[in-house]
Amino acid sequence: MMAPAPLGPARWYKGGLSWHRQPMQRWLSLLARRVATLGCAVLAAGSAAQPSAAPAPAATPPASVAPAACPPPLPVHASTAPERDRGLLWRLTRDGRSSWLYGTLHVGKPAWKRLGPQVSAALRNSEVLALEIDPSDPALQAALQDLQHPGLLPEPLQQRLNQAYARACIAPESMATLHPVLQATSLMVLEARWLGMDPSLALEQLLLSQVRGSGRRVVSLETAAQQKAVLVPADPDEALATLAQSLAQLEDGSSRRVMARMVAAWERGDLAALDDYASWCECANTAEDQAYMRKLNDERNGPLAAGIDAQHRSGKRVFAAVGALHMTGPQSLPRLLEDLGFRVERVRFNR
């Protein structure tokens, strides 16, 4: 979310800027993974701004935006799409019982409201739903609201943020109380609406709706403080730089294009494409980038695996739903859980 100069369409993450001139390029790796790893917190940011799970569109598009430029509304009627398994699912067996690991996205399509038979069966046979963090957790919403707002933005950044709201057909008041970095990040996730998706249809929300009223517990594998720490840089100058880069990604349309590629790989369960993410995200070109990617993904995976292990050790069958990119790399969750003594088996879907 920074970079005063606009980025070319092929330079979404690196933007041609050197590491030393732009230290917050590491933050772009986080944005690159936002839909697949940190969307829970972004969903909560939208919830904190208003009652719905994601910021609602303005009643009428801003005057500067023609209605044709706004994303088409999603169907309000129930989806008639056939039940079909999507994403990535593993069976985790140990201690005479099975738990489940599901790689998710934090956006969704109306057709995804009907879980496929194998995912439904795994969820039905579990006793605990474990999420990175429950997006409806009041502690998370309080933590996000507690992020210090920097006050007035530099006028050029404020104008660009206003223009981003106008292009998104979103009323700025819907997220005005949030830190500007969170506002821009939420707008990036809301780019999914141009792809026929919406954060309000995120897999976490769908899974929560499935277990609500069933007596099954919902647990968070990370804390509000952990999520808060990765969402907004503590340094004010870095936060402004991050905001500027996010706005650049919204302006050149690159965030939408990479999101589309990631969603397509997830929907067809293409673990190889996701595992090759660093080769097409342009976010791991230097040793520093790669170290930050490990910090963002691999170093979070250890505690996530430990949380899943602890829930299973408690004698419960767990359905753990975690962003799909946590299933990739040398420290992927399936590998770490195998190291903890689980027999880890990929469930192959009929597609």
N, C-alpha and C positions, 0 to 999 in steps of 0.2 A: 504494500500500500504506500508506495512512495515513488519517486522519480519524477522530477519536474518535466522532463522531456517525454513525449509520447513514445510508446514502444511499438516497434514494427510487429506485424501479425505473427511472425515466426519467432519472436523473442519474448514469449510470455513471462517466463520467470527470470531469466538472466538479464534481459533487456539491454545486453551489450555493455552493462555497467560493471566496473571492476569491483572486486570484493572490498578493497581498501577505500575506494571512493564511496561505496554504498554498503556499509556493514550490515544493513538490514536486509540484504538479499537473502540471508538465511531464512528470514521470515516468509519469503516467498515459497519456500519449501512447505511451510505450514499451510499456506493458502492453497498450494497445489493439492494438498491432501485433505483440505477442509471437508469436502463432501464425503470423503471416505473414512475420515478418522475423527474429526472434531465437530461434526455437524450437530451432535447432541447439545453442546453448549450454545451453538448458534441458534438452534431451535428454542432453547430456553431464553436466549436474548430476545427473540421475537415474542415469546410468551410474556416476558417481563414488560414489554412495551405495550401490550394490549391483550385482551382475553384469549384471542385465537392463537394457535400454535405458531403462526407466522404472520408478519405484518400484513394487514388487509390492504388491498388496492384502494386508492382514493375513489370516492363515489363517482367522480367524473375525472377523466384524465386532465393533468395540468394543461393550461392553455397553450403552452409551447409544444405540446405533443399531440399529433393527430391521432385519433382513436385507432386508425389502422396500424399505428406503430406499437400499440400495446399488445402484450401477449394475449392470445385467445383464452377465454375462460375455460376452465376444466369442466367436464360434464358433472352435473349435480346428481344425476340419477345413479343408481347402483350399477356397477360394472357387470356386463354380461359376458366378459371374457372368460374363457374356460380356465379352470384351475390349472396352474402350471408352476412347477418348481423353478425358482430363479436364484441366482447368487451361488454361494459356496457353503457346503455343509459337511461337517466331520462328526463322526461318532467317536466319543472318548470313553473307553472301557477300562475300569479298574475297580478293585474291591468288590467284584461280583455285580456291578451295576454300570449302566451307561449314562453318560451326560452328552451334551451336544455343543458344538461350536459352529456358529453361523456368521459368515462374513457379510456385512450389510452395506447399504448406502443410506445416507441421511436425507435423501429426497425420495420421492416415489411417484408412480403413475396411478391413475384410477384403476387400470387393469391389474395392478399388483395387489389390490385390496383382498383378493382371494388367494390365500397362500396355497402352494401346491401340496399334493398329498403327502410327500415325504417330509417336507418342512412342518406341515400341520401335525403329522404323527409325532415327530420329535418334540414339538412344543407341547402337545397333549400329554405326552409321557413324562414330562419334566415336572418338577415340584418348585423350582426356583427359576425366575427369569433374571439373568444377570446382564446389565448393560454397562457400557463405559461409565455412563452416569445417567440417572433418570432425568430426562429433560423437564419433567414436571416437579422435580425436587425443589421445594421452597428455598432450601439452603443455596442451591445453585443460582436461582433467580436473584436472591439477595446479594450473593457475591458479585454477580454481573452488574447489578444496579449500584453496588458500592464502588465500582471502578471510578476513580477520580476523573471527572470531566475536565478537560483543559480550559474550559471557558471559550472565549471567542477564538475562532480559527483565523489564520491569515486569510484575507479576503479572496485571493485566487483559489485557495483550497475550498473555501466555503462555496464559492460559485460552482466549482466542479462537483462538489457533493450535491448541491441543489440540482444541477443538470443530470446527475446520475439518478436522483429520485424522479425527475421528470421523465427520463427515458424508461424507467421501470414502472411508470404510472402508479407510484406509491406516494401517499401523503407523508411529507416529512415529519409531521407531528406524531405519526405512529411510532417513531423510534427516537424522538427528540431527546428523551431523557438518557439514552444510552451514550456511552463513549463513542466519539466519531469513528474510531477504528472498528468498533462493533457494528456501527451503522453500515459502514462500507462492506464489512465482511458479510453481513446479513444480505445486503444487496447482491453480493457475488453469488451467494447460495440461491437467492431468488432468481438468478439467471436461468435456473432450471425450468421456470415457467415457459420460456421460449422453446423448450424441448419437450413440452407436454407433461412436465412434472411439477411438483410443488413440495416444499419442506413440510407442509401440513400433512402430507401423505408419506412421510418418512417411515422406513421400516420399523424404527423404534416405536413410533406412535401406533403403527398397526399391531405390533406384538403386544404393546401395553393394552390395547383395546381387546385383544384376544384373551388375555389372562385376567382382565378386570372382572371382579365378581366371582372368580373361580377359587379364591382362597389361596392361590399361589403367591409367594412372596416375590417382590421385586427388589433387587439389590443393585447398588452402584459399585463398580470395580475401581473407580477413581473418585477423588473427593472434589468438592467445589473449588477448594483452594488450588488443587492441581490443574483443573481446567482453566481457572482464572489466570494462572501464571503464564499459560501459553497463548492466551487470547490477545492480550494487549501488552506491548512492551512497557516496562516500568519507566524507562527514560523518556521524558516528554519529546525530545528531538527525534528519537527513534520512532515514537508513536506517530508523529507528524509525517515522517518519511514513509512509514508503513501505510498510512492513509493515502498518501500521494500515489504510491505504487498500485494499491488496490484500485484507485480511481482510474489509473492508466490502463489496467487490465479490463476494467469495465468499458472504457472508451474504445479500445481497439478490438473488442469482441473476443479476445483470446481466451478469457476465462470460460466462456460458453463453449468454445470449440473443444478445449481439453476436457471439460466436463462431459461433453457428448461422447468423446472417445472412451473415457473411463466408465461411463454408464453402460455403453455397448459391451465392453469387455465383461463387466459385472453380470449383465443380464444373460449373457451366454455362458457364464461360468468359466471364463477363459483365464485361469490362474496364470498361465504362461505369459499372457499379455500384461496382466497386472504385475507379475514378478519382473517384467522387463520395463516397468514404469520409468525408471531413471533414464532409459535411452530415448524416451519420447517426451518427457516433461520438461527438458532443458533446465532442470533444477539441481543437477548433481554433476556439474562440469568440472569442479575443482575439488581438491582435497578438503578444503574448508566446508564446501557444500555437502560433501559426502559425510563428513563428521557430524554436521548438523542433522542430516537425514537420519543418521544412526541415533542421535540423541532424541529426535522427535519420534521415531518409530521403534527401533530396536530397544532403546533404553526404557521405553514405556511398556514394552511387551513383557519384560520380566515381572513387574508388579501385576500386570493384568493376568498373566498365567498363574501367579501365586494366588490371586483372588479367586480365580476359577477353581484351583486346586483346593483352597480352603473351604469353599462351598461344597465341593464334592466330598471332602473329608468329613464334613458335618453329617454325612449320611444321606444327603439329598441328591436327587437327579437334577442336574443343572442344564438349562438352555442358555448359553452365553452368546450374546449378539454383540459383535464388535466390528468396527469399520474394516472393510475388506482388505485394505492395504496392510493391515496388521498381520495378514496371512502370508506376507511375502518377505523375502530376504533371508539371510542366514540365521537371524534370530526371530523367525516367524513364530506365531503362537502355536501352530501345530507341532513344530519341532521342539519348542520349549516344553509343551505338555507331554510330548513323548519322553523327554528327558526326566520328567517328573513321574514316570512310570505308567502313563496311560498307553493303552493300545489305541493308536490314532488311525482312523480309516476314513478316507474321503468317500462320501455318499455320492454316487453318480446318478444324476437326474436323467429322466427320459425327456428329451427336449424336442 
